[in-house]
Amino acid sequence: MINKTTFMANSHNVERKWYVIDATDIALGRLSTVVASILRGKNKPQYTPHADAGDFVIVINAEKVKLTGNKASDKLYQHHTGWAGGLKTVTAGELRANNAVRLIETSVKGMLPKTTLGRAQGMKLHVYVGEKHNHIAQKPETLDITGLI
């Protein structure tokens, strides 16, 4: 007899892993697509679009991410302070130099769903400047994404 039910992932039957990705000399967009895919759980056979089945991702060496072409000088990031005339603009190169964590978080979270589920998936992203991170106790696996991009 064939089982005719479809497997649906939920928080009770999903096993989550921790991955460490080194961002050194990897293009920002290519890094972000791989990280967003892992956060959503699309790398697993039990992927369910409406459930949070993704893994945790730690990105290290955020300041060494590569910006191709003229993006360091031409790509602009804007935010508004909420005050009149409070539109702030910064280039991608300045953002990488001053706040590389925000550069990668903005890029990855822009590729996640704009829903409560997407915000929950974005909470599993941890970005660090430099080699050190605070998640040794979780025993993360090093993931080489050069074959995935």
C-alpha positions as CSV (number, residue, x, y, z in Angstrom):
1,M,0.0,0.0,0.0
2,I,1.3,3.4,-0.9
3,N,1.2,6.3,1.6
4,K,-0.9,9.0,-0.1
5,T,-0.1,11.8,2.4
6,T,2.2,14.6,1.7
7,F,4.9,15.4,4.3
8,M,4.4,18.9,5.9
9,A,7.3,20.3,7.9
10,N,6.6,22.2,11.1
11,S,8.5,23.3,14.2
12,H,8.1,19.8,15.8
13,N,9.6,17.7,13.0
14,V,12.4,19.9,11.6
15,E,16.0,19.4,12.6
16,R,18.0,22.6,12.4
17,K,21.7,22.8,11.7
18,W,24.2,25.7,12.1
19,Y,26.4,26.7,9.2
20,V,29.4,29.0,9.0
21,I,30.0,30.8,5.7
22,D,33.2,32.8,5.1
23,A,32.3,35.9,2.9
24,T,35.9,36.6,1.9
25,D,36.0,37.5,-1.9
26,I,32.5,36.3,-2.6
27,A,30.2,38.6,-4.5
28,L,27.5,40.1,-2.3
29,G,24.5,39.0,-4.4
30,R,25.7,35.4,-4.8
31,L,26.5,35.1,-1.1
32,S,23.0,36.5,-0.3
33,T,21.1,34.1,-2.5
34,V,22.8,31.0,-1.0
35,V,22.3,32.3,2.6
36,A,18.6,33.2,1.9
37,S,18.0,29.7,0.4
38,I,19.5,28.0,3.5
39,L,17.5,30.3,5.8
40,R,14.3,29.3,4.0
41,G,15.2,25.6,4.0
42,K,15.2,25.2,0.3
43,N,18.4,23.1,0.6
44,K,16.4,20.3,2.3
45,P,14.1,17.7,0.8
46,Q,11.4,18.4,3.3
47,Y,11.1,22.1,2.2
48,T,7.6,23.5,2.9
49,P,6.9,27.0,1.6
50,H,4.6,28.0,4.5
51,A,6.7,26.6,7.3
52,D,10.0,27.8,8.8
53,A,12.2,24.7,8.0
54,G,15.5,26.5,7.5
55,D,18.8,26.3,9.2
56,F,20.9,28.9,11.1
57,V,23.6,30.7,9.2
58,I,26.7,32.5,10.6
59,V,28.5,34.8,8.1
60,I,32.0,35.7,9.1
61,N,34.5,38.2,7.5
62,A,31.6,40.5,6.4
63,E,34.0,43.3,5.7
64,K,35.7,41.3,2.9
65,V,32.6,40.7,0.8
66,K,33.2,41.6,-2.9
67,L,31.2,44.3,-4.7
68,T,31.5,43.8,-8.4
69,G,31.6,46.5,-11.1
70,N,31.0,50.0,-9.9
71,K,28.6,49.0,-7.1
72,A,31.0,50.3,-4.4
73,S,30.5,53.8,-5.7
74,D,27.1,53.7,-7.6
75,K,24.8,51.5,-5.5
76,L,23.0,53.6,-2.9
77,Y,21.3,52.5,0.3
78,Q,18.7,55.0,1.7
79,H,16.8,55.2,4.9
80,H,14.6,57.9,6.5
81,T,14.9,59.0,10.1
82,G,11.3,60.0,10.3
83,W,12.1,63.7,10.6
84,A,11.5,66.3,7.9
85,G,14.4,66.2,5.5
86,G,15.7,63.1,7.1
87,L,16.5,61.0,4.1
88,K,20.0,59.5,4.5
89,T,21.9,58.1,1.6
90,V,25.1,56.0,1.7
91,T,27.0,54.1,-1.0
92,A,27.6,50.4,-0.8
93,G,31.3,51.0,-0.5
94,E,30.9,53.3,2.5
95,L,28.4,50.9,4.1
96,R,30.8,48.0,3.7
97,A,33.6,50.0,5.3
98,N,31.5,51.4,8.2
99,N,28.8,48.8,8.8
100,A,29.4,45.6,6.8
101,V,27.0,43.7,9.0
102,R,24.1,45.9,7.9
103,L,25.1,45.5,4.2
104,I,24.8,41.7,4.3
105,E,21.7,41.7,6.5
106,T,19.9,44.1,4.2
107,S,20.9,42.1,1.1
108,V,19.8,38.7,2.6
109,K,16.6,40.0,4.2
110,G,15.5,41.6,0.9
111,M,15.5,38.1,-0.6
112,L,13.2,36.6,2.1
113,P,9.4,36.9,2.2
114,K,8.0,40.1,3.5
115,T,5.8,38.3,6.1
116,T,5.9,37.2,9.6
117,L,7.5,34.0,8.3
118,G,10.2,35.9,6.5
119,R,11.0,37.9,9.6
120,A,11.3,34.7,11.6
121,Q,13.7,33.3,9.0
122,G,15.8,36.4,9.0
123,M,16.3,36.1,12.8
124,K,18.4,33.0,12.1
125,L,21.0,35.0,10.3
126,H,24.1,36.1,12.3
127,V,26.7,38.3,10.6
128,Y,30.1,39.1,12.1
129,V,33.0,41.3,11.1
130,G,36.2,39.2,11.4
131,E,36.8,35.6,12.1
132,K,35.3,35.2,15.6
133,H,31.7,34.5,16.4
134,N,29.7,33.7,19.5
135,H,28.2,30.3,18.4
136,I,30.9,27.7,19.2
137,A,28.6,25.9,21.5
138,Q,26.2,25.1,18.7
139,K,29.0,23.2,16.8
140,P,28.4,24.9,13.4
141,E,29.6,23.2,10.2
142,T,31.8,25.1,7.8
143,L,30.0,25.4,4.5
144,D,32.0,26.1,1.4
145,I,29.7,27.8,-1.1
146,T,32.1,28.1,-4.0
147,G,30.5,25.1,-5.6
148,L,27.0,26.5,-5.0
149,I,27.5,29.9,-6.7
